């Protein structure tokens, strides 16, 4: 791979990183407006509220940037970037189409993306600890407990796919994928996608940031663009979790379209899963804290272990 090709792939990944999450954010406004009868997001700019996202961006840019007097200023300012940037590196490793249609092909790509996604919890802990606010610290600790609990079933579900494909390479997993995988990997798909939602703190797993509990968790003291970066990390996370689910469990670019248009098929699957994420937000109430943690340890982890054992049995049977 020459220097020009490397730069082009990095620029393309950066463009995706800066645009597609905004599309998901705009879609969330519209889907919620239709499902819940919210009129506000349908008016800004005229036709179908097309300027709502622009209005939100201008609002965040105009807000005063406040740092609490007792805060650890450097860590407080660095926390949003630590929460956001890991998703950029994950996007580099997610294959969109065949024949090297990926930012950076990595032999152990699955291991890489799962390891890097785990770094985001540090940003939440930094935000909570550096804010000099006990409620923020409590929110950061609850976020860390949730993210570490749901990381385990997510890794186990991904390990099942790697075992079935016989590789840790994400393009290799898609190349090895067959449609008959779906029935006996459906448990793993459910565990992976659900754990991904919990890692993003999306409803119904948003207890650490529930305003009815502890204001807004680790983000309570953040304003303006720094708060917007935390929101952006959530929407990039939706893109990443949906894209990984599409690649690992739904065959990535495999589908009715020719290989040359495989990237389009991958995007369609990714946005369909992103719609499910939004739909779940407006449909289900949030869990209590004890229900949230119990669901990880008594439901998802046993299901992931069952999926792992089932995959091993089937691999031995067909080999």
Secondary structure, DSSP 8 states (H G I E B T S, - for coil): --HHHHHHHHHHHHHHHHHHHHHHHHHHHHHHHHHHT--GGGTTTSGGGTTHHHHHHHHHHHS-----TTS-HHHHHHHHHHHHHHHHHHHHH---BTTTBSSS--TTHHHHHHHHHTTHHHHHHHHHHHTT-HHHHHHHHHHHHHHHHHHHHHHHHHHHHHHHHT-S-HHHHHHH--TTHHHHHHHHHHHHHHHHHHHTT-TTS-GGG-HHHHTTGGGTT--HHHHHHHHHHHHHHHHHHHHHHHHHHS-TT-SSS-GGGHHHHHHHHHHHHHHHHHHHHHHS----HHHHHHHIIIIIHHHHHHHHHHHHHHHHHH-
